[in-house]
Amino acid sequence: MVEKVFVENIDRSQPFNYGIISYKIIADYVFADLAVSGALESVRILVDIEKPFFFIHAKIKIMEEKIRISDITTITLEKEGIHITIEDESYAPDLLQVLWKQFGRENVTQIDRWNLIVPSNLITIENLKQIVAVDPRDRITNKILDAMNRIIPEAFRVRKTSFKDDYITIIASENPLEPTWIQLAENALKIPPLRIPEEYLEKLKQTPKVSKKKIVPWKTHEFQESIK
């Protein structure tokens, strides 16, 4: 199986400490639980334990084609306006949002869950058919963002998200973000990812340690003390 998710310590002198291994397990679980692994080419999670900050860099796979209104509805011209019959109810919420944005709520009549009417003087049937109802990329991007935010430690409330081409990047910290941190992480991305040996992951999964002490995951020395 091809490795997709890499969790790495910026400080490579301690590449496989407890915190890094723990967040690798958490990341794998979250991406699998939210069923987004198939939409990802790769994910690199870079952790600076001392500053501290999390830097998550995800590459999205090329998504399927956009779904247009004509793909999910039957459209006819009636005396009361353009009649839209939804063929797949799962797309109804998306379609409604698109029509409201395009024509205004006051111009969209919802007869029932499957049937809508818009005034025929606002658009032609052919132009209506070509409007994008659902962009699969938007849907999966939102799910990936949800997964990324779940992986970041809760205390890291200062977050910055950016999009470029097929990449989503989030940098997060419990402190104000510094531009030099982004450069530090981007430099680390130029180095091939470091894979955590499977035996490290299995050992932590199979023999979890219980500690009464409250542990802050990104502080290495506390993690190391917890597993002694």
Sequence and secondary structure as in RCSB ss.txt:
>XXXX:A:sequence
MVEKVFVENIDRSQPFNYGIISYKIIADYVFADLAVSGALESVRILVDIEKPFFFIHAKIKIMEEKIRISDITTI
TLEKEGIHITIEDESYAPDLLQVLWKQFGRENVTQIDRWNLIVPSNLITIENLKQIVAVDPRDRITNKILDAMNR
IIPEAFRVRKTSFKDDYITIIASENPLEPTWIQLAENALKIPPLRIPEEYLEKLKQTPKVSKKKIVPWKTHEFQE
SIK
>XXXX:A:secstr
    EEEEESSTTSTT HHHHHHHHHHHHHHHHTT GGGEEEEEEEEETTTTEEEEEEEE      EEHHHHEEE
EEETTEEEEEES GGGHHHHHHHHHHHH GGG EE SSSEEEE TTS  HHHHHTSEEE HHHHHHHHHHHHHHH
HS TT  EEEEEEETTEEEEEEESS   HHHHHHHHHHHTS      HHHHHHHHHS    SS   TT HHHHHH
HT 
